[in-house]
Amino acid sequence: MSYTKKDRNDAIVLIGSGHPDISRASFYEELESFNWIKICKLNGVISGVELTFLGKQLLQHLIKNLHPEWD
């Protein structure tokens, strides 16, 4: 793992909010290898990124920690 938890968490929140940074392809490929995200490609070019089940669970955990009043 060559990224920090903060990097991972920030990326999960961005992807979950619908604002992925597609320019970080190699970083996203690493997140995909750990089953946090799914990279969608069209003709070999990244066309989008979505959270996997594990990624969605992590996003919910992060939201609860950031906004405990939302429970």
C-alpha positions in Angstrom: 0.0 0.0 0.0 1.7 3.2 -1.2 -1.0 5.6 0.0 -2.1 6.8 3.4 -5.4 6.3 5.0 -6.1 10.0 4.6 -5.4 9.7 0.8 -7.8 6.7 0.6 -10.5 8.3 2.7 -10.3 11.6 0.7 -10.6 9.7 -2.6 -13.6 7.6 -1.3 -15.4 10.8 -0.2 -14.7 12.5 -3.6 -15.9 9.4 -5.5 -18.9 9.0 -3.3 -19.9 12.6 -3.8 -19.7 12.2 -7.6 -16.5 14.2 -8.1 -13.7 11.7 -8.8 -10.3 13.0 -9.9 -9.8 10.9 -13.0 -6.3 12.3 -13.5 -5.1 10.1 -10.6 -5.4 6.9 -12.6 -2.5 5.0 -11.0 -3.7 5.8 -7.5 -7.3 4.7 -8.4 -5.9 1.5 -9.9 -4.3 0.7 -6.6 -7.6 1.4 -4.8 -9.3 -0.9 -7.2 -6.8 -3.7 -6.5 -7.9 -3.5 -2.8 -11.6 -3.6 -3.9 -12.5 -0.1 -2.7 -13.6 1.1 -6.2 -14.4 0.0 -9.7 -12.9 1.8 -12.6 -15.1 2.0 -15.6 -13.3 2.2 -19.0 -14.6 2.9 -22.5 -12.2 1.8 -25.3 -9.4 1.5 -22.7 -9.8 5.1 -21.4 -11.2 5.7 -17.9 -14.7 7.0 -18.2 -15.8 6.9 -14.6 -15.2 5.5 -11.1 -17.7 4.0 -8.7 -17.5 2.6 -5.2 -17.7 -1.1 -4.6 -19.8 -2.5 -1.7 -16.7 -2.2 0.5 -16.1 1.4 -0.7 -19.8 2.3 0.1 -19.4 0.8 3.6 -16.3 2.8 4.2 -18.0 6.0 2.9 -20.9 5.5 5.4 -18.3 5.0 8.2 -16.5 8.2 7.2 -19.7 10.2 7.0 -20.8 8.9 10.5 -17.4 10.0 11.9 -17.5 13.4 10.2 -21.2 14.0 11.0 -22.3 12.0 14.0 -25.4 14.2 14.3 -26.7 12.6 11.1 -27.4 9.3 12.9 
